Amino acid sequence: MTEIPEHLRKRAEAARAKAAEKAAAGGGEEAATPAEPSGEAAASSGEAGKIPAHLLERSKSARARKAEGEAAPAAAPAAAASGGGLATAVADAAPPPTATGPGGHTQRLLTVVKAGSIQDVKATPVDKVHTWPHLLAVEFVAALVVTAFTLIFSIFVNAPLLELANLNETPNPSKAPWYFLGLQELLTMFHPMVAGVTIPGMGIFLLILAPYVDRNPSNKPEDRKFAVSLFTVQLMFWAVLVIIGSFFRGPGFNFIAPWTQGLFFEL
């Protein structure tokens, strides 16, 4: 609730003191009544453009209540001499209006401020780490372990090498290493341009495009259905071609059943 300015309060007190002096000198209620509006008029003329109207009305009602409370003891002897007419009039007077603001409210809410600090000094936790040393150190240790295992394995196990190549005898079937058998299988079905450039190029392009199409940052497989499906389809496509070229191709690279004609495949 807004308080009354200090200079208005002092001016009102001076006007009440002057009215009390005149009432004590014998002026009674008639002398005190004109003095009050004069102070109010002076206050209103000097501050009408600065103080809201509801504040002026509130200060006027407060001064009126205080003036009535101070004038009642001074006017008691005169009221007793005249027969108690003034006391009856004061007692029967209506109670002063309650001082309220706009809309009838007695309190005003300025703003609501949430509790908490203005600046967040703590760093927000994230699930990311730097490449060095967290990733590269683990990869370096893994490379050392694989190298040591390969070295120890090569000491105790001989490589399954075949005999020297004979220019006068071509092996039948002549198969590529297992990791190229998928491409060799495509060459038996399509034109070399389609089998060697178009189909592998489309697969590589789709794998490059996958991170830009599926931008979900989650690491859960159920949230990355597009990326997981694309990689699974390509992996199964190539695995099926390798299996067919390894176990289901015989002499002349013809289609055979391995459980009846045997295996024509060597590591």
N, C-alpha and C positions, 0 to 999 in steps of 0.2 A: 504494500500500500504506500502510495506517495505521500511524503510529509509536507506540511505547510512551510513555505519559505520563512527564513528567520526574520527578515525585515517586516513581513506582514504580521508575524506574531508579535513583534515588539510594538508595532503601530497599534495593533488591537489592544494590547495590554495598557498602552498609554491612554487610549480612548476610554477603556473601562475604568482606569484610575481616575480620570477626569470626571466621568459620570458618577463614580462613587463619592467623590468630593462634593459635587453639586447636590447629590442626594442627601449626604450628611449635613450640608449647610441648610437644608430645608426645602430644596427644590422638589424632592420626592421623585415620584415616577415620571412627572411631567418634564423635569430637567434631564433625567437620565435617558429618556427615550429619544430626544432629538440629537443627543451627543453621539449615539451609536451609529446612526446612518451617516453622520458626517465623516467618521473614521472609515466606514465602509466605502463611502463615495471616493475618498482620497485614495484608498487602496485600489479600488476598481479603476479609477482614472489613470493611475500610474502603471498598473500591471495588467490591464485588460488585454493588451495585445500579446502578453507572454504567458499568462497562466490560463489553463483550460477552464471552461465554464463550470464543469462539475467540481473542480477543486475550489473555485470561488464560492459555490453554493455550500460546499462542505465546511469551509472556514466561517462563513456567515452563520450557519446553524450552530457551530461550536461556540462562537462568540456570544450568540444569543442565549445559549444555555448557561454559560458562565455568568453573563450579566444578570440573568434572572436569579441565579443562585446567590450572587453578591448583593443584589438590590433587595431581596426579600428580608434579610435581618434589618437593613436600614429603614425599610418602609413599614416595619411591624408596629412602631409606636404610633405613626400617623394613621395606620389602618385601624388600630384599636380605638383611637380618638374619634374617628369618623364612623365607627359602628361596624367595622370589619368588612366593609364592602370590597376593598381592594384585595384582602386576603381570600375572600370567596371567589373573586374573579381569577386570581392566580391559581387557586386550587382547581377551579373548573376548566382551566385552559387545557387545550389538547396537547398531548405529548409531542415533542419535536420529532420531525421525520428522521428516519435512520439514514445516516450518510452512506451512500452506495456509489459505486462507479458505473461505467457504461454497461447497460444490460442488466442492472441490478446486482452485479457481483461485488463482493466486498474484498476480494483478493484477485490478483492478476498474476498469471504464469508467464514469465518472460521466455524461457527456453529450457530444454532438457538436454543435459550433457551426459553422455555415457561414461561410466567409470572406466578408467584405464589410462595408460600412458599415451602421450601424443606420438612419440617415436617408438618404433619397434626395434629394440637394440639387439634382439636375438636373431640369428640367421635362421632362415626357413630350412628345415631338413629336407634333403633331396636324396633320391636313390641312385645317384651317379657319383662316380669317382674318376680320377684322372687316369689317362692311359699309362703314364709312367708315375710310380713304379708298379701299380696294381696289376695291369694287364701284361706288360712286357716282361716283368719278372716271372710271372707264371708261365708264359709261353717259352721263355728261355729255359726254365727248369724242365718243362715238358719235352723240349727238343733234346736236352741232354739225356733224359731218360730213354727216349726212343733211340737215340744214337748208341747208347750203351747196350740196349737190348739187341739191336741189329748186329753189333759187333760180336757179342757173346753168342748169338744164334748162328752167325756165319762160321764161328770156330768149330762148333759141334755138328753142323748139318751142311752137307755138300749141296751145291746148286744143281738142279736137275737139267744139266746141259745135254743137248743132243749131239749126234755125230757131226762131223764137218759136212758142209754143204757140197752136193754133187751136181755139177752143171748138166750132166747127162741124164739126171733123173729128177723130174719135178714131182713133189709130193702131191697126192690127190686124196682129200681136198687140201687146198692151200688156204689156210685161214690166218687172219691178222691176229695180233695179241687180243686178249679178251676185252680190254678197254676200248678197242676199235671195232669189235665185232658188230656193235649196233650200227655203226656207219656202213660197214660192209653189207649188213643185212638190208639197209635202205637202198644200197646200190643195186641189189637184185630186184627191187620193186619199182624204182623210179629212175628217171633220167639223172645222169650224174650232176647236172646243174641243180635239180630239185633236191636230190638226196644229199649232196655235199655242201650246198650253199643256202638254199631257201629254207628248208626245214630246220637245220641247226641255227641259222640266223634268226628265224622267228622265235625259237626257244630262248636264245640269249637275250633278244630284245624284250620279251615278256618278263624275264627275270630282272632286267635293268629297270623296267617300268613299274614293277611291283611295289617298291617303297614309295613311289609318288602317287600310286592309286590307293593303297592301303596305308593311311597315315595314322593309324591307331597306335599310341605309344605303349599300349599294354604288352606284357610279355606272356600272357596266358594264351594257349592255343585256341580256346573257345572264343576269344575276342579278336583273333586274326584269321578268320575263316577264309578270306580271299587269298592271302599270302600262303597259308598252309595248303589250301586246295591246289593252287597253281604249282607249287613246288612238288606236291605229291603226284600230280598228274604227269609232270615232266619226268620225275624220277621213275615212276612205274613204266612209262612209255619206253624209256631207254633201257630199263632192266629187262623188260620183256624181249626187246630186240636182241640184247646180249645173250639171254638164255636160249632163244631160238637159234641164233648163229652158233652157239657153243655145242648144244646137245641135239639139235634137230636138223643139222646139215651134215650130209655125208659126201661120198665121192661125187665130183662134178658140182659140188655145192647144192645138191638136190635135197629135197625135204625127205627125212627118214624118221622112223620110230626108234628111239635109242634102246628100248627094251627088247627089240627083235633083231636089229642089225648091229648093235653095239655103239660105243662112243667113239667119235672121231674128233677128239679134243685133247690137247696137251697144254700144260701150263708153260 
